[in-house]
């Protein structure tokens, strides 16, 4: 299946409240994003605007959120109406961005991992590169292509599970199941290797490609101890990529 976010938009929004997303995912991504004072930022595959709002609150001068799901953008615009931050939300495809080179930073939470194949990944990377100024940065959290999802531990205690049918191979679908109080929902993304990602990024004009492991916030380590988080940190299903044009 190809995940349609329109019918699961509300559930996916609530999944952002799971503790691992705050204390591992968001903590690491915002640390990599760094100082945004005065910068123009585009949040690609922005969903309901969770990170888009964080980027604006961290001092970005101009923030645009873009997502293919009309329902996700509707939720994002509703949040903007309730609490105006001056963010523009656009329904659009990250593979076809034609803003011109006007952004200092492109951020994305789980975008590249929806590429079914190399051609789609190339289009995604090229779309991002086109919207960045010379020297602009791309920072993303992504499904981890260095993780063997066929033998990964259970992440159920954190509120989700991952699974892959058969051997992990190029273009294999990976299913993520999120568990909420009112029941689970699933999304699907696709496995493409580290080398495939780096080849696509370099072909799009990116350089200094760096991969980062997830970090744990001091608050969560103090509250739970690192051992509680060891399955997630030692066998991370997510990774972070940082590169520049």
GIJO-V444714 format. One line per field, one symbol per residue. ss: DSSP state (@ for helix, = for strand, . for the rest). Layout:
ss->???
This chain:
ss->........@@@@@@@...@@@@@@@@@@@@@@@......=====.....@@@@@@@@....======..@@@@@@@@@@@@@.....====..@@@......=======..@@@...@@@@@@@@@@@@@.============............@@@.=====........========..========...@@@@@@@@@@...======.....@@@@@@@.@@@@@@@@@...=======.
